[in-house]
């Protein structure tokens, strides 16, 4: 990320910064990797440690299913009927120690405030619009947005219309791919997007009122309830490199070639032991004998999860918008019968999809079994 500044801050960090009544604003350094990672400095009306009560809430994760035979999986997320706010509506589908993945059908605003104390979050907006309110300020969201929310950020999601989200709860920081950046952190010319495409907070509203405000903190396998003695969005200014930001999948500029390009050309973000890729409308390969459909391949070191957003999913049959396919490491996968032949001579694809490759196996939560296409493993043979 790059440096940003919003609101009022003193000329020098860690120096006296007074309000009109001569009392001090409270400085908070919020950073990663101790004091050696990205960080921002925030200035509060009140002490951010002013907690009236702290209570442990129940565990938030369902159980993993028992290990079965290794197989390709297909889940229909439109069949999930659970709704609620951006926290309560979450349906966890799969995960491991590096990340948790699921979807949420959001139809109302969050009443409590929320922060993830384990790592960053990514909210991909399949459809819907609204506002993400945070301690760093607010930004609007729309269909196709990736919202990246740093660890420890207090926020609320306020939908203006019904919103479908694919989410990642990471145990690490989410960043742009290292190979897209130079030694100074600037995105390079061959990157499929640049800083102009990234949107930070648009407005900073400061709330100074006292009272009791509920903040739910996710960490250590539980949701912990903290009642603050003041509004959590009491920041009058901040600066630094750590803050929530948005990137829309439509701003991803695809990399194409004469023959089929491998999945890393679609990479958009990375975390510890996983990557996120964006499949967008693009021209097909232009070698005269090119086969646009992907070749059969084995995920030797990674599980491949694909969330289908919209368009013509040229290598798959039976896929719907909102489908999730999971092709685990250890066995090969590839186009369905007839899809390779049908792709020859085609000029373009109009699909949108989000792919998450993990370098540790993904485990399936029990609720996912209720929306599974049980015959998917056999869809290459028709059996």
Phi, psi and omega in degrees: 000170181241167186292136175223156177219136177221147175073205184261131175219155177286164182295323180240144177287156177059036178234170181301131178219106190254150173280179178298330180272010176077000172281165186272140160290152183259120183274134177231120173270122181239110186216171181248160177054052184069239177244020183248356179261195177292145181208162170225159176242124182247149180240119187255151169293325184233170177289126181292350179267005185282089182250128179279316180215149174228124182225144177274134181256171186294158174303149186252352185260141170287178180275149171284149175287162175289148181294127176246193178297141179297125183204158172286146186233155178214126183236139179259094183292338175298344179280353177287121183265347182299132177227173179152204177277181189291351174255309183292336182275357185292129173248109181282128186249323182200163179176179173205195184288349181265331184196159172238140185232139176189187178231163179215131174260102189262120180234008175205163182285155175285129176277311176278158172272159189216147170215146175264117180266003181259331183176187180287161173237146171240124175247111176266124183271101177294312172206162181112171178212163180164209186223137171258111178265131181219170177295342177269354185122181186249148170222146180275153177231159179213177179308132176090358180282137161266124174255120180255119186240114184294154175309138176082358180282124175278130183210167170222142174256126182243098181283140171268335175219163181307132190235128175257128185236135161262122184240152169237128167254110187264153172263010182217179179279138176265128183223171169287155182300137183301324184290347177275352188243147175276184184294346180262359179093357180283140178291135186278169182297329182273001176292143180282005172203168180220180185300333179297336183275350185263134183242124174265188177305141184264325180223148176241111178252130184254128179244117186258359188292150174268167181143191179253124182231128184274128174237125176262128182245121178269119176192150174059032176084006181225162164261123182254131180267123174241129175257110179278155178269011180201168179296133182290343179260061182256021183280128179265344179184159177200162171208159178142200186245356183249116181188161177289148180209166183230149174216131182266137183300334179290344178269002175280120182265112188292147175261123182238170181204181180292328176236171189302129180270142182285163184306329180303339178291346180263001186296138183239318180223166172214148172229188179289116177069023172200159175227157176239131181237152179242122173261123187229166175306133185201159173286145177282174180299145189243015166294141184301335180250018184294147171250106184295327181295146179296147176285159174296137182212155178254129175276081187296321185241009185210151168269141182245115177248132182234127176254120185269120185267303180192161173111192182265102184280091199290342182255003187230145169253150174076010180271139178239166171300131182089358175293150170236124171254144177230116178248106188280160175295153176107336179224150183280160172213169182177194186298150174291159180308132179088343184286327177296310180299319183292338182280339184296128179089351179287148188260334185200165171234148183243027184277155164235132177204156177242126179248138175236115175258127180246144183260011164230150184301142174272137177253146187262132174281148185306318181301337181295332180297338181284344182241021186270142169277098189294336183268005187300322182303332186257011185285352176274344181247347183080005182276000000 
